[in-house]
Amino acid sequence: MRLMEWALRTRAYSPKVVMFQQLAPAIANDGKCEAFVHLGGDNIYCTVDELRNAVKQPPSNFRGDE
């Protein structure tokens, strides 16, 4: 917890946080989702059921397969 507080105080991650705050509304289906999960690729999940179904399916390829 102290490390996180230190990182926030020193603003070590501020540029990343600001970037994600700016990108989140555009990523979240133009504000249609109150909360969302992005697992990579083009898929964005707005509901728990969508996320559960996505996690049950194995990915088509793994990192390093290419």
C-alpha positions as CSV (number, residue, x, y, z in Angstrom):
1,M,0.0,0.0,0.0
2,R,2.8,2.4,0.8
3,L,4.4,1.8,-2.5
4,M,1.2,2.7,-4.3
5,E,0.8,5.8,-2.3
6,W,4.4,6.8,-3.0
7,A,3.9,6.2,-6.8
8,L,0.8,8.3,-6.7
9,R,2.5,11.1,-4.8
10,T,5.5,11.2,-7.1
11,R,3.1,11.1,-10.1
12,A,5.2,8.3,-11.6
13,Y,2.1,6.8,-13.3
14,S,0.2,10.0,-13.9
15,P,0.7,10.1,-17.7
16,K,-0.6,6.5,-18.0
17,V,-3.5,7.2,-15.8
18,V,-4.5,10.3,-17.8
19,M,-4.1,8.4,-21.0
20,F,-6.5,5.6,-19.8
21,Q,-8.9,8.2,-18.5
22,Q,-9.0,9.8,-22.0
23,L,-9.3,6.5,-23.8
24,A,-11.8,4.8,-21.6
25,P,-14.9,6.6,-22.9
26,A,-14.0,5.9,-26.5
27,I,-13.3,2.3,-25.7
28,A,-16.4,1.7,-23.7
29,N,-18.7,1.7,-26.7
30,D,-19.2,5.5,-26.6
31,G,-20.3,5.5,-23.0
32,K,-22.9,2.7,-23.3
33,C,-21.1,0.7,-20.6
34,E,-20.9,1.9,-17.0
35,A,-17.9,-0.4,-16.6
36,F,-16.0,-2.6,-19.0
37,V,-13.3,-5.1,-19.4
38,H,-10.8,-5.1,-22.3
39,L,-8.8,-8.4,-22.6
40,G,-7.0,-7.3,-25.7
41,G,-7.9,-7.5,-29.3
42,D,-11.1,-5.9,-30.5
43,N,-13.5,-7.3,-27.8
44,I,-14.9,-5.2,-25.0
45,Y,-17.2,-6.8,-22.4
46,C,-19.8,-4.7,-20.6
47,T,-21.6,-7.4,-18.6
48,V,-20.4,-10.2,-16.3
49,D,-22.1,-12.8,-18.5
50,E,-20.2,-11.6,-21.6
51,L,-17.0,-11.8,-19.7
52,R,-17.7,-15.2,-18.3
53,N,-18.4,-16.5,-21.8
54,A,-15.2,-15.0,-23.2
55,V,-13.1,-16.5,-20.4
56,K,-14.6,-20.0,-20.9
57,Q,-13.4,-19.9,-24.5
58,P,-9.6,-20.5,-25.0
59,P,-7.8,-17.9,-27.1
60,S,-7.3,-18.8,-30.8
61,N,-3.5,-18.2,-30.4
62,F,-1.1,-17.5,-27.6
63,R,1.7,-15.0,-27.4
64,G,4.8,-16.4,-29.0
65,D,2.8,-18.5,-31.5
66,E,3.4,-16.1,-34.3
